[in-house]
Amino acid sequence: MDKALVVYSSKYGHTKKYAQWLAEELDADICNGKELNSNVLINYSTILFGNSLYAGKNEAALLIVKHFEQLKDKKLVLFTCGLADVYNETNINEINRALNKVLTTEIREKVRIFHVRGGIDYENLSIKHKIMMKMLHSQVLKKREDERTDEERELLATYGQKIDLSDRSMLAPIVDYCSKK
Ligand SMILES: Cc1cc2nc3c(=O)[nH]c(=O)nc-3n(C[C@H](O)[C@H](O)[C@H](O)COP(=O)(O)O)c2cc1C
């Protein structure tokens, strides 16, 4: 019964990579959220959800809401994976605000939340995502230089490129938390 499961939502693989690293570290099973069968949840005492960030969309967090009846007595972790600098308090507040729209107070009290950084490869984005990023880029360009946030400056500096900020060491606090009784 002392077994962990890592469930992830990931479009371009960064969140999946973190989920795989966690599965290795915790000797856990791993599952794509799209294929999650709620009947298996009973087999695990700890369940981790890896949630890629897409402009306020939180697919893995929604899975916690959907299956909370079966999850509420387990150790629960939700980690977000996005481009934003997770050492910047404004960014974390922004991510948490979006999560709060999905998670109930009861779930918030039960789930431990962590944040890691992924990456982006503009060439490989879907058409929809290319358009979304282009629109964001144009909006930021219209702002005066001194009005831009650090995040927006980084977007301008890296727009169109391939960047990967994935870092296995960012998982240490999650592994630590899951390893404690
Ligand atoms: C259209 C779009 C919207 C995004 N929105 C956010 C966001 O709101 N916050 C963030 O930190 N990263 C955002 N990102 C960056 C992704 O979260 C990042 O690329 C992440 O690594 C994707 O995970 P995946 O590779 O597992 O799909 C966005 C990326 C795209 C293409």
The ligand as a MOL file (V3000), in Angstrom:
LIG
                    3D

  0  0  0     0  0            999 V3000
M  V30 BEGIN CTAB
M  V30 COUNTS 31 33 0 0 0
M  V30 BEGIN ATOM
M  V30 1 C 0.1940 29.0420 -25.2170 0
M  V30 2 C 1.0780 28.8750 -24.0390 0
M  V30 3 C 0.7130 29.3810 -22.7940 0
M  V30 4 C 1.5610 29.2470 -21.6910 0
M  V30 5 N 1.1770 29.7700 -20.4800 0
M  V30 6 C 2.0270 29.6970 -19.4380 0
M  V30 7 C 1.6890 30.2670 -18.1820 0
M  V30 8 O 0.5930 30.8020 -17.9980 0
M  V30 9 N 2.6110 30.2080 -17.1850 0
M  V30 10 C 3.8170 29.6090 -17.3540 0
M  V30 11 O 4.6250 29.5960 -16.4170 0
M  V30 12 N 4.1560 29.0200 -18.5170 0
M  V30 13 C 3.2940 29.0500 -19.5510 0
M  V30 14 N 3.6260 28.4610 -20.7410 0
M  V30 15 C 4.8590 27.6850 -20.8440 0
M  V30 16 C 4.5890 26.1900 -20.6420 0
M  V30 17 O 3.9740 25.9750 -19.4020 0
M  V30 18 C 5.9250 25.4460 -20.6960 0
M  V30 19 O 6.2890 25.4260 -22.0390 0
M  V30 20 C 5.8680 24.0510 -20.1010 0
M  V30 21 O 7.1520 23.5310 -20.0780 0
M  V30 22 C 4.9510 23.1740 -20.9040 0
M  V30 23 O 4.9120 21.8930 -20.3400 0
M  V30 24 P 4.8510 20.5900 -21.2660 0
M  V30 25 O 6.0930 20.5960 -22.1060 0
M  V30 26 O 4.8420 19.4720 -20.2810 0
M  V30 27 O 3.6010 20.6520 -22.0710 0
M  V30 28 C 2.8020 28.5750 -21.8390 0
M  V30 29 C 3.1650 28.0500 -23.0840 0
M  V30 30 C 2.3220 28.1920 -24.1720 0
M  V30 31 C 2.7570 27.6180 -25.4890 0
M  V30 END ATOM
M  V30 BEGIN BOND
M  V30 1 1 1 2
M  V30 2 1 2 3
M  V30 3 2 2 30
M  V30 4 2 3 4
M  V30 5 1 4 5
M  V30 6 1 4 28
M  V30 7 2 5 6
M  V30 8 1 6 7
M  V30 9 1 6 13
M  V30 10 2 7 8
M  V30 11 1 7 9
M  V30 12 1 9 10
M  V30 13 2 10 11
M  V30 14 1 10 12
M  V30 15 2 12 13
M  V30 16 1 13 14
M  V30 17 1 14 15
M  V30 18 1 14 28
M  V30 19 1 15 16
M  V30 20 1 16 17
M  V30 21 1 16 18
M  V30 22 1 18 19
M  V30 23 1 18 20
M  V30 24 1 20 21
M  V30 25 1 20 22
M  V30 26 1 22 23
M  V30 27 1 23 24
M  V30 28 2 24 25
M  V30 29 1 24 26
M  V30 30 1 24 27
M  V30 31 2 28 29
M  V30 32 1 29 30
M  V30 33 1 30 31
M  V30 END BOND
M  V30 END CTAB
M  END
